[in-house]
Amino acid sequence: MFGKLKNKTFYYTDNFLQMRRIRWVRLKLTGLTLGTVVLCIGILLTVNSLYNNFLGLGNSRLQKLTEENKVLQNQLSSMIDQLEQIEGSVNKISDQGNQLRLLIDLPKVDEETQSGGTGGTILETDLSITSDSSAHLLTTAKNLLRALSGEIKVQEQSYEQIVNRTEYNKGYFASLPAIKPMNGFYSTKEFGLRLHPVLGIKKIHEGLDIVNDVGTPVNATGDGIVQLAGHTGGGFGYAIVINHGYGYQTVYAHLSKIIVREGQRVKRGDPIAKSGKSGLVSGPHLHYEVRHNGISQNPMDFFFDDLSIGEYRKQIASR
């Protein structure tokens, strides 16, 4: 039983004949009420969260975030499509680059090198901050960008090599002894071991004899610098040696007249001498040699018999 005495609350029971005072009644009731309210609100919010915000709390903000997420996913998908198109273009450029490399005598770039060293490695996105679909799109985009970056660097280096090799080839092809130095007749069996026409013994013939009258024009077979021009003091008589670079030298011997000087730069087709029969010879002809890194080559391997020096000069002049 409860009772009040001078604004103080007491209670007693049938079992005990004793009155007991209840302290802080209002404060305790207020605290109990507030605790109950807070607990109910917490339970309500938890249930609302578990059941997709059925109360509609913060619905506009959630809806806005959802729409933004969809827009971002669409943009990521579009970016991935564009990256895949770019990757296809890079692959076409790579194929064309390999064709160019073969044309200028460079090895093809293998598939592993073309990938820029990115094969087999996948960059993962932190799934704790994104949805599964967004994480997948981000991972795909990152890996595509990484692969493209590596492939583009490889292609930049490859095309730089192509440019450098092309410039090298321009000089190389211009210097290569590539035409017949003089009009006339020659035997296809003259290079190598043969019977010397004057000495009458078998001897290695390191060049080719082109037969024509004394005074027939002799021309440089490739761009280069005159290394020797004068009498050799031996069987070659008057001779010219041209250093073409890239390991190539040409020799023109048994001349009757020399019209260039040592140290002079000449181009393919330039007149350098007149043929003759100086030195140890049996008749007028031009002895012609091609050497590469000091080793004699068969001059016939460098001839274009269907192209005369006159035709060559006309084509060069018409460029």
Buried (B, 14 or more C-beta within 10 A) or exposed (E): EEEEEEEEBBEEEEEEEEEEEEEEEEEEEEEEEEEEEEEEEEEEEEEBEEEEEEEEEEEEEEEEEEEEBEEBBEEBBEBBEEBEEBBEEBEEBBEEBBEBBEEBEBEBBEEEBBBBEBEEEEEEBEEEEBEEEBBBBBBBBBBBBBBBEBBBEBBEEBBEBBEEBEEEBEEBEBBBBBBBBBBBEBEEEBBEEBEBEEEEEEEEBBBBBBBBEBEBBBBBBBBBBBBBBEEBEEBBBBBBBBBBBBEBBBBBBBBBBBBBEEEBEBEBBBEBBBBBBBBBBEEBBBBBBBBBEEEBBBBBEBBEEEEEBEEBBEEEEEE
